[in-house]
Amino acid sequence: MFGLGMPELIIILVIIMVLFGASRLPEMGKGIGQAIKNFKKATSEPDEIDVTPKKGVTGEEPKGDAEKPKGE
């Protein structure tokens, strides 16, 4: 795992505990876990279907909008 052994991971954990405190570590772990869960969910869901009407090839609006008065 990136060339990190157990001693290096322990040193990193001790530094994180000194910087953030032991009481904030569960909150940070929960936040990271939720972020990973949301990322996995977003990558596995199918893309949303876009149902907005598209302009024609000539750049004109669809015919349904052409009948509306311009003042409204």
PDB file of N, H, CA, C and O in Angstrom:
ATOM      1  N   MET A   1       0.833  -1.170   0.000  1.00  0.00           N
ATOM      2  CA  MET A   1       0.000   0.000   0.000  1.00  0.00           C
ATOM      3  C   MET A   1       0.884   1.242   0.000  1.00  0.00           C
ATOM      4  O   MET A   1       1.179   1.784   1.065  1.00  0.00           O
ATOM      5  N   PHE A   2       1.301   1.690  -1.141  1.00  0.00           N
ATOM      6  H   PHE A   2       1.061   1.250  -2.006  1.00  0.00           H
ATOM      7  CA  PHE A   2       2.107   2.901  -1.334  1.00  0.00           C
ATOM      8  C   PHE A   2       3.437   2.836  -0.599  1.00  0.00           C
ATOM      9  O   PHE A   2       4.027   3.880  -0.325  1.00  0.00           O
ATOM     10  N   GLY A   3       3.917   1.672  -0.278  1.00  0.00           N
ATOM     11  H   GLY A   3       3.437   0.824  -0.500  1.00  0.00           H
ATOM     12  CA  GLY A   3       5.197   1.530   0.395  1.00  0.00           C
ATOM     13  C   GLY A   3       5.156   1.921   1.867  1.00  0.00           C
ATOM     14  O   GLY A   3       6.205   2.142   2.471  1.00  0.00           O
ATOM     15  N   LEU A   4       3.970   2.010   2.453  1.00  0.00           N
ATOM     16  H   LEU A   4       3.117   1.830   1.962  1.00  0.00           H
ATOM     17  CA  LEU A   4       3.858   2.354   3.867  1.00  0.00           C
ATOM     18  C   LEU A   4       3.704   1.089   4.687  1.00  0.00           C
ATOM     19  O   LEU A   4       2.858   0.242   4.399  1.00  0.00           O
ATOM     20  N   GLY A   5       4.528   0.974   5.704  1.00  0.00           N
ATOM     21  H   GLY A   5       5.216   1.662   5.937  1.00  0.00           H
ATOM     22  CA  GLY A   5       4.429  -0.164   6.600  1.00  0.00           C
ATOM     23  C   GLY A   5       3.691   0.217   7.864  1.00  0.00           C
ATOM     24  O   GLY A   5       3.181   1.330   7.990  1.00  0.00           O
ATOM     25  N   MET A   6       3.638  -0.716   8.800  1.00  0.00           N
ATOM     26  H   MET A   6       4.052  -1.621   8.698  1.00  0.00           H
ATOM     27  CA  MET A   6       2.933  -0.475  10.055  1.00  0.00           C
ATOM     28  C   MET A   6       3.566   0.666  10.863  1.00  0.00           C
ATOM     29  O   MET A   6       2.827   1.493  11.396  1.00  0.00           O
ATOM     30  N   PRO A   7       4.895   0.749  10.978  1.00  0.00           N
ATOM     31  CA  PRO A   7       5.471   1.861  11.762  1.00  0.00           C
ATOM     32  C   PRO A   7       5.113   3.244  11.187  1.00  0.00           C
ATOM     33  O   PRO A   7       4.826   4.177  11.937  1.00  0.00           O
ATOM     34  N   GLU A   8       5.132   3.363   9.877  1.00  0.00           N
ATOM     35  H   GLU A   8       5.364   2.606   9.267  1.00  0.00           H
ATOM     36  CA  GLU A   8       4.799   4.650   9.253  1.00  0.00           C
ATOM     37  C   GLU A   8       3.341   5.028   9.510  1.00  0.00           C
ATOM     38  O   GLU A   8       3.037   6.188   9.786  1.00  0.00           O
ATOM     39  N   LEU A   9       2.429   4.031   9.419  1.00  0.00           N
ATOM     40  H   LEU A   9       2.676   3.088   9.195  1.00  0.00           H
ATOM     41  CA  LEU A   9       1.015   4.297   9.668  1.00  0.00           C
ATOM     42  C   LEU A   9       0.765   4.704  11.120  1.00  0.00           C
ATOM     43  O   LEU A   9      -0.075   5.563  11.387  1.00  0.00           O
ATOM     44  N   ILE A  10       1.476   4.102  12.041  1.00  0.00           N
ATOM     45  H   ILE A  10       2.159   3.404  11.825  1.00  0.00           H
ATOM     46  CA  ILE A  10       1.325   4.459  13.453  1.00  0.00           C
ATOM     47  C   ILE A  10       1.808   5.895  13.689  1.00  0.00           C
ATOM     48  O   ILE A  10       1.166   6.651  14.418  1.00  0.00           O
ATOM     49  N   ILE A  11       2.913   6.267  13.088  1.00  0.00           N
ATOM     50  H   ILE A  11       3.434   5.653  12.495  1.00  0.00           H
ATOM     51  CA  ILE A  11       3.430   7.633  13.225  1.00  0.00           C
ATOM     52  C   ILE A  11       2.439   8.637  12.642  1.00  0.00           C
ATOM     53  O   ILE A  11       2.199   9.685  13.242  1.00  0.00           O
ATOM     54  N   ILE A  12       1.868   8.336  11.493  1.00  0.00           N
ATOM     55  H   ILE A  12       2.063   7.485  11.005  1.00  0.00           H
ATOM     56  CA  ILE A  12       0.876   9.225  10.878  1.00  0.00           C
ATOM     57  C   ILE A  12      -0.340   9.350  11.781  1.00  0.00           C
ATOM     58  O   ILE A  12      -0.858  10.453  11.955  1.00  0.00           O
ATOM     59  N   LEU A  13      -0.810   8.246  12.362  1.00  0.00           N
ATOM     60  H   LEU A  13      -0.388   7.350  12.221  1.00  0.00           H
ATOM     61  CA  LEU A  13      -1.962   8.280  13.259  1.00  0.00           C
ATOM     62  C   LEU A  13      -1.680   9.123  14.497  1.00  0.00           C
ATOM     63  O   LEU A  13      -2.548   9.878  14.934  1.00  0.00           O
ATOM     64  N   VAL A  14      -0.487   9.010  15.069  1.00  0.00           N
ATOM     65  H   VAL A  14       0.218   8.396  14.714  1.00  0.00           H
ATOM     66  CA  VAL A  14      -0.115   9.810  16.243  1.00  0.00           C
ATOM     67  C   VAL A  14      -0.096  11.293  15.887  1.00  0.00           C
ATOM     68  O   VAL A  14      -0.561  12.118  16.674  1.00  0.00           O
ATOM     69  N   ILE A  15       0.428  11.641  14.727  1.00  0.00           N
ATOM     70  H   ILE A  15       0.805  10.971  14.088  1.00  0.00           H
ATOM     71  CA  ILE A  15       0.463  13.049  14.296  1.00  0.00           C
ATOM     72  C   ILE A  15      -0.955  13.588  14.116  1.00  0.00           C
ATOM     73  O   ILE A  15      -1.243  14.717  14.513  1.00  0.00           O
ATOM     74  N   ILE A  16      -1.835  12.795  13.524  1.00  0.00           N
ATOM     75  H   ILE A  16      -1.601  11.878  13.201  1.00  0.00           H
ATOM     76  CA  ILE A  16      -3.230  13.216  13.338  1.00  0.00           C
ATOM     77  C   ILE A  16      -3.905  13.407  14.689  1.00  0.00           C
ATOM     78  O   ILE A  16      -4.661  14.361  14.868  1.00  0.00           O
ATOM     79  N   MET A  17      -3.645  12.513  15.649  1.00  0.00           N
ATOM     80  H   MET A  17      -3.030  11.738  15.504  1.00  0.00           H
ATOM     81  CA  MET A  17      -4.254  12.649  16.974  1.00  0.00           C
ATOM     82  C   MET A  17      -3.760  13.904  17.674  1.00  0.00           C
ATOM     83  O   MET A  17      -4.532  14.553  18.380  1.00  0.00           O
ATOM     84  N   VAL A  18      -2.502  14.261  17.498  1.00  0.00           N
ATOM     85  H   VAL A  18      -1.875  13.734  16.925  1.00  0.00           H
ATOM     86  CA  VAL A  18      -1.974  15.468  18.118  1.00  0.00           C
ATOM     87  C   VAL A  18      -2.588  16.704  17.474  1.00  0.00           C
ATOM     88  O   VAL A  18      -2.929  17.660  18.171  1.00  0.00           O
ATOM     89  N   LEU A  19      -2.732  16.693  16.159  1.00  0.00           N
ATOM     90  H   LEU A  19      -2.455  15.916  15.593  1.00  0.00           H
ATOM     91  CA  LEU A  19      -3.279  17.863  15.465  1.00  0.00           C
ATOM     92  C   LEU A  19      -4.761  18.072  15.744  1.00  0.00           C
ATOM     93  O   LEU A  19      -5.175  19.199  16.017  1.00  0.00           O
ATOM     94  N   PHE A  20      -5.558  17.037  15.685  1.00  0.00           N
ATOM     95  H   PHE A  20      -5.222  16.122  15.463  1.00  0.00           H
ATOM     96  CA  PHE A  20      -7.009  17.176  15.762  1.00  0.00           C
ATOM     97  C   PHE A  20      -7.597  16.768  17.107  1.00  0.00           C
ATOM     98  O   PHE A  20      -8.725  17.155  17.415  1.00  0.00           O
ATOM     99  N   GLY A  21      -6.890  16.019  17.900  1.00  0.00           N
ATOM    100  H   GLY A  21      -5.974  15.704  17.651  1.00  0.00           H
ATOM    101  CA  GLY A  21      -7.422  15.554  19.175  1.00  0.00           C
ATOM    102  C   GLY A  21      -8.180  14.259  19.004  1.00  0.00           C
ATOM    103  O   GLY A  21      -8.747  13.983  17.947  1.00  0.00           O
ATOM    104  N   ALA A  22      -8.180  13.462  20.070  1.00  0.00           N
ATOM    105  H   ALA A  22      -7.719  13.686  20.929  1.00  0.00           H
ATOM    106  CA  ALA A  22      -8.808  12.143  19.998  1.00  0.00           C
ATOM    107  C   ALA A  22     -10.325  12.234  19.917  1.00  0.00           C
ATOM    108  O   ALA A  22     -10.969  11.320  19.401  1.00  0.00           O
ATOM    109  N   SER A  23     -10.911  13.327  20.418  1.00  0.00           N
ATOM    110  H   SER A  23     -10.389  14.069  20.837  1.00  0.00           H
ATOM    111  CA  SER A  23     -12.367  13.432  20.416  1.00  0.00           C
ATOM    112  C   SER A  23     -12.933  13.706  19.027  1.00  0.00           C
ATOM    113  O   SER A  23     -14.087  13.368  18.761  1.00  0.00           O
ATOM    114  N   ARG A  24     -12.154  14.305  18.142  1.00  0.00           N
ATOM    115  H   ARG A  24     -11.217  14.579  18.358  1.00  0.00           H
ATOM    116  CA  ARG A  24     -12.661  14.626  16.798  1.00  0.00           C
ATOM    117  C   ARG A  24     -12.436  13.503  15.798  1.00  0.00           C
ATOM    118  O   ARG A  24     -13.004  13.535  14.707  1.00  0.00           O
ATOM    119  N   LEU A  25     -11.626  12.516  16.141  1.00  0.00           N
ATOM    120  H   LEU A  25     -11.165  12.490  17.028  1.00  0.00           H
ATOM    121  CA  LEU A  25     -11.335  11.436  15.193  1.00  0.00           C
ATOM    122  C   LEU A  25     -12.583  10.658  14.777  1.00  0.00           C
ATOM    123  O   LEU A  25     -12.722  10.377  13.587  1.00  0.00           O
ATOM    124  N   PRO A  26     -13.509  10.289  15.684  1.00  0.00           N
ATOM    125  CA  PRO A  26     -14.715   9.586  15.219  1.00  0.00           C
ATOM    126  C   PRO A  26     -15.563  10.429  14.260  1.00  0.00           C
ATOM    127  O   PRO A  26     -16.119   9.905  13.295  1.00  0.00           O
ATOM    128  N   GLU A  27     -15.661  11.739  14.531  1.00  0.00           N
ATOM    129  H   GLU A  27     -15.210  12.164  15.315  1.00  0.00           H
ATOM    130  CA  GLU A  27     -16.414  12.620  13.636  1.00  0.00           C
ATOM    131  C   GLU A  27     -15.773  12.672  12.250  1.00  0.00           C
ATOM    132  O   GLU A  27     -16.465  12.630  11.233  1.00  0.00           O
ATOM    133  N   MET A  28     -14.457  12.761  12.223  1.00  0.00           N
ATOM    134  H   MET A  28     -13.894  12.795  13.050  1.00  0.00           H
ATOM    135  CA  MET A  28     -13.747  12.808  10.937  1.00  0.00           C
ATOM    136  C   MET A  28     -13.910  11.489  10.192  1.00  0.00           C
ATOM    137  O   MET A  28     -14.105  11.485   8.977  1.00  0.00           O
ATOM    138  N   GLY A  29     -13.833  10.376  10.904  1.00  0.00           N
ATOM    139  H   GLY A  29     -13.674  10.379  11.892  1.00  0.00           H
ATOM    140  CA  GLY A  29     -14.009   9.067  10.275  1.00  0.00           C
ATOM    141  C   GLY A  29     -15.405   8.908   9.697  1.00  0.00           C
ATOM    142  O   GLY A  29     -15.582   8.367   8.605  1.00  0.00           O
ATOM    143  N   LYS A  30     -16.400   9.392  10.449  1.00  0.00           N
ATOM    144  H   LYS A  30     -16.256   9.832  11.335  1.00  0.00           H
ATOM    145  CA  LYS A  30     -17.782   9.317   9.968  1.00  0.00           C
ATOM    146  C   LYS A  30     -17.963  10.162   8.714  1.00  0.00           C
ATOM    147  O   LYS A  30     -18.620   9.731   7.767  1.00  0.00           O
ATOM    148  N   GLY A  31     -17.391  11.352   8.698  1.00  0.00           N
ATOM    149  H   GLY A  31     -16.856  11.702   9.467  1.00  0.00           H
ATOM    150  CA  GLY A  31     -17.498  12.227   7.533  1.00  0.00           C
ATOM    151  C   GLY A  31     -16.824  11.633   6.307  1.00  0.00           C
ATOM    152  O   GLY A  31     -17.357  11.711   5.200  1.00  0.00           O
ATOM    153  N   ILE A  32     -15.662  11.046   6.503  1.00  0.00           N
ATOM    154  H   ILE A  32     -15.229  10.983   7.402  1.00  0.00           H
ATOM    155  CA  ILE A  32     -14.942  10.418   5.390  1.00  0.00           C
ATOM    156  C   ILE A  32     -15.721   9.217   4.877  1.00  0.00           C
ATOM    157  O   ILE A  32     -15.806   9.001   3.669  1.00  0.00           O
ATOM    158  N   GLY A  33     -16.294   8.431   5.794  1.00  0.00           N
ATOM    159  H   GLY A  33     -16.225   8.607   6.776  1.00  0.00           H
ATOM    160  CA  GLY A  33     -17.096   7.270   5.392  1.00  0.00           C
ATOM    161  C   GLY A  33     -18.319   7.670   4.582  1.00  0.00           C
ATOM    162  O   GLY A  33     -18.646   7.020   3.589  1.00  0.00           O
ATOM    163  N   GLN A  34     -19.003   8.748   5.001  1.00  0.00           N
ATOM    164  H   GLN A  34     -18.737   9.276   5.808  1.00  0.00           H
ATOM    165  CA  GLN A  34     -20.167   9.222   4.255  1.00  0.00           C
ATOM    166  C   GLN A  34     -19.756   9.743   2.879  1.00  0.00           C
ATOM    167  O   GLN A  34     -20.467   9.538   1.895  1.00  0.00           O
ATOM    168  N   ALA A  35     -18.618  10.409   2.815  1.00  0.00           N
ATOM    169  H   ALA A  35     -18.041  10.576   3.615  1.00  0.00           H
ATOM    170  CA  ALA A  35     -18.147  10.918   1.526  1.00  0.00           C
ATOM    171  C   ALA A  35     -17.848   9.771   0.563  1.00  0.00           C
ATOM    172  O   ALA A  35     -18.199   9.840  -0.615  1.00  0.00           O
ATOM    173  N   ILE A  36     -17.212   8.733   1.053  1.00  0.00           N
ATOM    174  H   ILE A  36     -16.927   8.676   2.010  1.00  0.00           H
ATOM    175  CA  ILE A  36     -16.905   7.574   0.209  1.00  0.00           C
ATOM    176  C   ILE A  36     -18.190   6.887  -0.237  1.00  0.00           C
ATOM    177  O   ILE A  36     -18.312   6.479  -1.392  1.00  0.00           O
ATOM    178  N   LYS A  37     -19.156   6.758   0.690  1.00  0.00           N
ATOM    179  H   LYS A  37     -19.056   7.089   1.628  1.00  0.00           H
ATOM    180  CA  LYS A  37     -20.441   6.132   0.363  1.00  0.00           C
ATOM    181  C   LYS A  37     -21.164   6.923  -0.724  1.00  0.00           C
ATOM    182  O   LYS A  37     -21.682   6.342  -1.678  1.00  0.00           O
ATOM    183  N   ASN A  38     -21.200   8.255  -0.577  1.00  0.00           N
ATOM    184  H   ASN A  38     -20.779   8.727   0.198  1.00  0.00           H
ATOM    185  CA  ASN A  38     -21.864   9.091  -1.586  1.00  0.00           C
ATOM    186  C   ASN A  38     -21.152   9.028  -2.931  1.00  0.00           C
ATOM    187  O   ASN A  38     -21.802   9.040  -3.976  1.00  0.00           O
ATOM    188  N   PHE A  39     -19.828   8.961  -2.914  1.00  0.00           N
ATOM    189  H   PHE A  39     -19.300   8.950  -2.065  1.00  0.00           H
ATOM    190  CA  PHE A  39     -19.069   8.867  -4.162  1.00  0.00           C
ATOM    191  C   PHE A  39     -19.373   7.552  -4.875  1.00  0.00           C
ATOM    192  O   PHE A  39     -19.590   7.541  -6.087  1.00  0.00           O
ATOM    193  N   LYS A  40     -19.390   6.459  -4.144  1.00  0.00           N
ATOM    194  H   LYS A  40     -19.213   6.468  -3.160  1.00  0.00           H
ATOM    195  CA  LYS A  40     -19.702   5.161  -4.752  1.00  0.00           C
ATOM    196  C   LYS A  40     -21.122   5.140  -5.308  1.00  0.00           C
ATOM    197  O   LYS A  40     -21.368   4.591  -6.382  1.00  0.00           O
ATOM    198  N   LYS A  41     -22.059   5.742  -4.566  1.00  0.00           N
ATOM    199  H   LYS A  41     -21.860   6.187  -3.693  1.00  0.00           H
ATOM    200  CA  LYS A  41     -23.444   5.792  -5.010  1.00  0.00           C
ATOM    201  C   LYS A  41     -23.567   6.618  -6.297  1.00  0.00           C
ATOM    202  O   LYS A  41     -24.293   6.237  -7.215  1.00  0.00           O
ATOM    203  N   ALA A  42     -22.862   7.736  -6.357  1.00  0.00           N
ATOM    204  H   ALA A  42     -22.272   8.046  -5.611  1.00  0.00           H
ATOM    205  CA  ALA A  42     -22.939   8.598  -7.532  1.00  0.00           C
ATOM    206  C   ALA A  42     -22.315   7.939  -8.757  1.00  0.00           C
ATOM    207  O   ALA A  42     -22.786   8.150  -9.875  1.00  0.00           O
ATOM    208  N   THR A  43     -21.279   7.155  -8.569  1.00  0.00           N
ATOM    209  H   THR A  43     -20.896   6.983  -7.661  1.00  0.00           H
ATOM    210  CA  THR A  43     -20.634   6.520  -9.720  1.00  0.00           C
ATOM    211  C   THR A  43     -21.395   5.296 -10.207  1.00  0.00           C
ATOM    212  O   THR A  43     -21.257   4.906 -11.366  1.00  0.00           O
ATOM    213  N   SER A  44     -22.204   4.676  -9.329  1.00  0.00           N
ATOM    214  H   SER A  44     -22.316   4.993  -8.387  1.00  0.00           H
ATOM    215  CA  SER A  44     -22.907   3.472  -9.752  1.00  0.00           C
ATOM    216  C   SER A  44     -24.308   3.758 -10.293  1.00  0.00           C
ATOM    217  O   SER A  44     -24.882   2.911 -10.978  1.00  0.00           O
ATOM    218  N   GLU A  45     -24.873   4.935  -9.999  1.00  0.00           N
ATOM    219  H   GLU A  45     -24.407   5.624  -9.443  1.00  0.00           H
ATOM    220  CA  GLU A  45     -26.204   5.269 -10.494  1.00  0.00           C
ATOM    221  C   GLU A  45     -26.151   5.617 -11.974  1.00  0.00           C
ATOM    222  O   GLU A  45     -25.159   6.175 -12.444  1.00  0.00           O
ATOM    223  N   PRO A  46     -27.211   5.293 -12.713  1.00  0.00           N
ATOM    224  CA  PRO A  46     -27.240   5.707 -14.122  1.00  0.00           C
ATOM    225  C   PRO A  46     -27.418   7.218 -14.216  1.00  0.00           C
ATOM    226  O   PRO A  46     -27.953   7.851 -13.306  1.00  0.00           O
ATOM    227  N   ASP A  47     -26.968   7.779 -15.317  1.00  0.00           N
ATOM    228  H   ASP A  47     -26.534   7.265 -16.057  1.00  0.00           H
ATOM    229  CA  ASP A  47     -27.098   9.209 -15.532  1.00  0.00           C
ATOM    230  C   ASP A  47     -28.563   9.595 -15.621  1.00  0.00           C
ATOM    231  O   ASP A  47     -29.397   8.814 -16.078  1.00  0.00           O
ATOM    232  N   GLU A  48     -28.866  10.811 -15.177  1.00  0.00           N
ATOM    233  H   GLU A  48     -28.188  11.445 -14.806  1.00  0.00           H
ATOM    234  CA  GLU A  48     -30.235  11.293 -15.262  1.00  0.00           C
ATOM    235  C   GLU A  48     -30.564  11.600 -16.715  1.00  0.00           C
ATOM    236  O   GLU A  48     -29.692  11.990 -17.492  1.00  0.00           O
ATOM    237  N   ILE A  49     -31.824  11.422 -17.070  1.00  0.00           N
ATOM    238  H   ILE A  49     -32.532  11.105 -16.438  1.00  0.00           H
ATOM    239  CA  ILE A  49     -32.263  11.676 -18.438  1.00  0.00           C
ATOM    240  C   ILE A  49     -32.655  13.138 -18.554  1.00  0.00           C
ATOM    241  O   ILE A  49     -33.427  13.644 -17.739  1.00  0.00           O
ATOM    242  N   ASP A  50     -32.129  13.816 -19.559  1.00  0.00           N
ATOM    243  H   ASP A  50     -31.502  13.406 -20.221  1.00  0.00           H
ATOM    244  CA  ASP A  50     -32.446  15.217 -19.795  1.00  0.00           C
ATOM    245  C   ASP A  50     -33.692  15.283 -20.668  1.00  0.00           C
ATOM    246  O   ASP A  50     -33.681  14.811 -21.805  1.00  0.00           O
ATOM    247  N   VAL A  51     -34.778  15.872 -20.135  1.00  0.00           N
ATOM    248  H   VAL A  51     -34.787  16.255 -19.212  1.00  0.00           H
ATOM    249  CA  VAL A  51     -36.040  15.924 -20.864  1.00  0.00           C
ATOM    250  C   VAL A  51     -36.358  17.331 -21.375  1.00  0.00           C
ATOM    251  O   VAL A  51     -37.467  17.576 -21.850  1.00  0.00           O
ATOM    252  N   THR A  52     -35.410  18.246 -21.284  1.00  0.00           N
ATOM    253  H   THR A  52     -34.509  18.047 -20.898  1.00  0.00           H
ATOM    254  CA  THR A  52     -35.672  19.597 -21.771  1.00  0.00           C
ATOM    255  C   THR A  52     -35.715  19.583 -23.292  1.00  0.00           C
ATOM    256  O   THR A  52     -34.941  18.864 -23.924  1.00  0.00           O
ATOM    257  N   PRO A  53     -36.622  20.377 -23.897  1.00  0.00           N
ATOM    258  CA  PRO A  53     -36.695  20.393 -25.359  1.00  0.00           C
ATOM    259  C   PRO A  53     -35.444  21.020 -25.953  1.00  0.00           C
ATOM    260  O   PRO A  53     -34.925  22.011 -25.440  1.00  0.00           O
ATOM    261  N   LYS A  54     -34.986  20.448 -27.004  1.00  0.00           N
ATOM    262  H   LYS A  54     -35.408  19.643 -27.421  1.00  0.00           H
ATOM    263  CA  LYS A  54     -33.780  20.943 -27.677  1.00  0.00           C
ATOM    264  C   LYS A  54     -34.167  21.824 -28.850  1.00  0.00           C
ATOM    265  O   LYS A  54     -35.235  21.661 -29.440  1.00  0.00           O
ATOM    266  N   LYS A  55     -33.283  22.763 -29.182  1.00  0.00           N
ATOM    267  H   LYS A  55     -32.415  22.895 -28.702  1.00  0.00           H
ATOM    268  CA  LYS A  55     -33.510  23.602 -30.351  1.00  0.00           C
ATOM    269  C   LYS A  55     -33.256  22.785 -31.608  1.00  0.00           C
ATOM    270  O   LYS A  55     -32.485  21.826 -31.601  1.00  0.00           O
ATOM    271  N   GLY A  56     -33.920  23.185 -32.687  1.00  0.00           N
ATOM    272  H   GLY A  56     -34.546  23.964 -32.692  1.00  0.00           H
ATOM    273  CA  GLY A  56     -33.741  22.480 -33.946  1.00  0.00           C
ATOM    274  C   GLY A  56     -32.350  22.695 -34.508  1.00  0.00           C
ATOM    275  O   GLY A  56     -31.551  23.438 -33.938  1.00  0.00           O
ATOM    276  N   VAL A  57     -32.068  22.059 -35.603  1.00  0.00           N
ATOM    277  H   VAL A  57     -32.717  21.456 -36.066  1.00  0.00           H
ATOM    278  CA  VAL A  57     -30.763  22.160 -36.241  1.00  0.00           C
ATOM    279  C   VAL A  57     -30.500  23.595 -36.702  1.00  0.00           C
ATOM    280  O   VAL A  57     -29.357  24.052 -36.701  1.00  0.00           O
ATOM    281  N   THR A  58     -31.555  24.296 -37.094  1.00  0.00           N
ATOM    282  H   THR A  58     -32.483  23.924 -37.095  1.00  0.00           H
ATOM    283  CA  THR A  58     -31.394  25.662 -37.589  1.00  0.00           C
ATOM    284  C   THR A  58     -31.326  26.676 -36.458  1.00  0.00           C
ATOM    285  O   THR A  58     -31.143  27.864 -36.721  1.00  0.00           O
ATOM    286  N   GLY A  59     -31.466  26.247 -35.207  1.00  0.00           N
ATOM    287  H   GLY A  59     -31.614  25.282 -34.993  1.00  0.00           H
ATOM    288  CA  GLY A  59     -31.397  27.150 -34.084  1.00  0.00           C
ATOM    289  C   GLY A  59     -32.735  27.750 -33.717  1.00  0.00           C
ATOM    290  O   GLY A  59     -32.792  28.641 -32.870  1.00  0.00           O
ATOM    291  N   GLU A  60     -33.814  27.289 -34.328  1.00  0.00           N
ATOM    292  H   GLU A  60     -33.768  26.564 -35.016  1.00  0.00           H
ATOM    293  CA  GLU A  60     -35.141  27.812 -34.036  1.00  0.00           C
ATOM    294  C   GLU A  60     -35.692  27.140 -32.785  1.00  0.00           C
ATOM    295  O   GLU A  60     -35.300  26.031 -32.424  1.00  0.00           O
ATOM    296  N   GLU A  61     -36.617  27.849 -32.133  1.00  0.00           N
ATOM    297  H   GLU A  61     -36.936  28.750 -32.427  1.00  0.00           H
ATOM    298  CA  GLU A  61     -37.297  27.282 -30.979  1.00  0.00           C
ATOM    299  C   GLU A  61     -38.269  26.203 -31.445  1.00  0.00           C
ATOM    300  O   GLU A  61     -38.686  26.228 -32.603  1.00  0.00           O
ATOM    301  N   PRO A  62     -38.642  25.261 -30.588  1.00  0.00           N
ATOM    302  CA  PRO A  62     -39.665  24.274 -30.959  1.00  0.00           C
ATOM    303  C   PRO A  62     -40.980  24.966 -31.297  1.00  0.00           C
ATOM    304  O   PRO A  62     -41.236  26.074 -30.826  1.00  0.00           O
ATOM    305  N   LYS A  63     -41.809  24.324 -32.106  1.00  0.00           N
ATOM    306  H   LYS A  63     -41.601  23.424 -32.489  1.00  0.00           H
ATOM    307  CA  LYS A  63     -43.038  24.934 -32.607  1.00  0.00           C
ATOM    308  C   LYS A  63     -44.007  25.306 -31.500  1.00  0.00           C
ATOM    309  O   LYS A  63     -44.767  26.259 -31.673  1.00  0.00           O
ATOM    310  N   GLY A  64     -44.023  24.624 -30.397  1.00  0.00           N
ATOM    311  H   GLY A  64     -43.406  23.850 -30.256  1.00  0.00           H
ATOM    312  CA  GLY A  64     -44.950  24.919 -29.314  1.00  0.00           C
ATOM    313  C   GLY A  64     -44.728  26.299 -28.722  1.00  0.00           C
ATOM    314  O   GLY A  64     -45.684  26.913 -28.248  1.00  0.00           O
ATOM    315  N   ASP A  65     -43.505  26.811 -28.732  1.00  0.00           N
ATOM    316  H   ASP A  65     -42.728  26.313 -29.117  1.00  0.00           H
ATOM    317  CA  ASP A  65     -43.208  28.113 -28.167  1.00  0.00           C
ATOM    318  C   ASP A  65     -43.466  29.239 -29.164  1.00  0.00           C
ATOM    319  O   ASP A  65     -43.539  30.398 -28.754  1.00  0.00           O
ATOM    320  N   ALA A  66     -43.606  28.949 -30.441  1.00  0.00           N
ATOM    321  H   ALA A  66     -43.546  28.008 -30.774  1.00  0.00           H
ATOM    322  CA  ALA A  66     -43.735  29.989 -31.454  1.00  0.00           C
ATOM    323  C   ALA A  66     -45.122  30.652 -31.393  1.00  0.00           C
ATOM    324  O   ALA A  66     -45.273  31.774 -31.874  1.00  0.00           O
ATOM    325  N   GLU A  67     -46.119  30.001 -30.826  1.00  0.00           N
ATOM    326  H   GLU A  67     -45.996  29.089 -30.435  1.00  0.00           H
ATOM    327  CA  GLU A  67     -47.472  30.553 -30.789  1.00  0.00           C
ATOM    328  C   GLU A  67     -47.676  31.520 -29.643  1.00  0.00           C
ATOM    329  O   GLU A  67     -48.688  32.222 -29.632  1.00  0.00           O
ATOM    330  N   LYS A  68     -46.769  31.599 -28.673  1.00  0.00           N
ATOM    331  H   LYS A  68     -45.948  31.029 -28.682  1.00  0.00           H
ATOM    332  CA  LYS A  68     -46.929  32.493 -27.545  1.00  0.00           C
ATOM    333  C   LYS A  68     -46.627  33.927 -27.959  1.00  0.00           C
ATOM    334  O   LYS A  68     -45.718  34.163 -28.755  1.00  0.00           O
ATOM    335  N   PRO A  69     -47.387  34.894 -27.421  1.00  0.00           N
ATOM    336  CA  PRO A  69     -47.080  36.305 -27.717  1.00  0.00           C
ATOM    337  C   PRO A  69     -45.730  36.691 -27.096  1.00  0.00           C
ATOM    338  O   PRO A  69     -45.356  36.166 -26.047  1.00  0.00           O
ATOM    339  N   LYS A  70     -45.016  37.590 -27.733  1.00  0.00           N
ATOM    340  H   LYS A  70     -45.320  38.017 -28.585  1.00  0.00           H
ATOM    341  CA  LYS A  70     -43.691  37.962 -27.280  1.00  0.00           C
ATOM    342  C   LYS A  70     -43.714  38.766 -25.990  1.00  0.00           C
ATOM    343  O   LYS A  70     -42.712  38.788 -25.274  1.00  0.00           O
ATOM    344  N   GLY A  71     -44.830  39.435 -25.665  1.00  0.00           N
ATOM    345  H   GLY A  71     -45.643  39.418 -26.247  1.00  0.00           H
ATOM    346  CA  GLY A  71     -44.919  40.240 -24.476  1.00  0.00           C
ATOM    347  C   GLY A  71     -45.007  39.430 -23.185  1.00  0.00           C
ATOM    348  O   GLY A  71     -44.815  39.999 -22.110  1.00  0.00           O
ATOM    349  N   GLU A  72     -45.278  38.172 -23.241  1.00  0.00           N
ATOM    350  H   GLU A  72     -45.433  37.710 -24.114  1.00  0.00           H
ATOM    351  CA  GLU A  72     -45.468  37.360 -22.055  1.00  0.00           C
ATOM    352  C   GLU A  72     -44.286  36.481 -21.801  1.00  0.00           C
ATOM    353  O   GLU A  72     -44.277  35.723 -20.831  1.00  0.00           O
TER     354      GLU A  72
END
